[in-house]
Amino acid sequence: MVRAILVALSLLFVSGCVQNGSLGDSVPARYVEDTVLIAKVKTALIQQKGLEGFNIHVNAYKGVVQLSGFVDSDVNKELAGQIAKSVDGVNEVVNNLIVMQ
């Protein structure tokens, strides 16, 4: 429990630094920014009713988010893309989700 709280606080701190631009433009800073963005998108997808059961993979690089994996309908593919686009810090979404019926 304590570990989970420490991890959450660390992510909030890093997220605040990323949003303020105080990490700079170094490779480690980019990695942290991309990792925070991935976590935000994954959280948004998991919280969406109807998408919580799918294993949607999320990658990010410089504000571009890539979704991959499988969903059961075109509606869920579109929904996942819209959710990803709505996350603060996402500039573009490459939706490579595959619809399996």
N, C-alpha and C positions, 0 to 999 in steps of 0.2 A: 504494500500500500504506500509506504513512504517513497519507495523507488518510483512508483507511478506518478506521485505528486511532484517529485524532483524532475522527472522527465517532462511533465506538463509545464512546469515553471520554466525549464530551460527552453522549451519550444516557444513559449510566450516571449521570453527575453529575446531570443534570436529573431522571432517574427517581428518584434518591435524594431530591432536594429535594421532588419531588411527593409521594412516599410519606410524607415527614416533615411535609408541610403547610407547608413554609417559603416557598413561593412566594406565599402570600397568596391573596386572592380577586379580584384584578384581572382585567381582560380579557386582558392578555398571559399572566398565569399560567394562566387557564382554557384559553387556546389551547395552551399548552405541555402542560398536563395531558391535554387531549384528544388532542394529537398523540402523546404518549407512549403513551396507551392504545391508539390506533389501531395504532401500531407493534407493541405487545405482542400484540394480537389477530391482526394479519396474520402475525406470526412464528409464533404457535401454529397458525394455519390452514395455513401453508406446510409446517410440520414434520409435519403429520398425513398419514400414508400414505393415499392415495386422494383427497385433496383438493388435492394439490400442483399438479395440472394445470388447475384451474379459476381463472378470473379473478374472484375474489370481492372486491367493493368493500366497504370498511369505513369508516364515519363514526362519530364519537362527539361527544357533548355532555353534559357534567356526569354522566358515568358511564353514560349510555345509549348503547349501541352499535347501529348499524343495519348489517345485512348486505344487500347487493344484488348482483345478477348472476344467473348461470345455473349450475345443476348438473344432473347426469343422472338423479338419483333422489331420492325422498323420504328415503331413508336418509341420503344425503349432505347434504341440506338440514338434517335433524335433527342430524346429526353436527356440522356447522358451527355451528349454534346452541348446542349443548352445549359445544363447545370455547370459543366466545366467552364463554359464561356462566362458564366455569371460570377465566378470566383475572382476576387480582387487580385490583380497581378497577372492574370491570364490575358495575353495579347492575341493569341490565335489558338485554335483547337484543330488538330488533325485527328479526325474520327475514323480510326481503322477497325472499329468494332464490326464483327461479322454476325449476321442474323442467321441463326440456325432454327429451322422450324421442324 
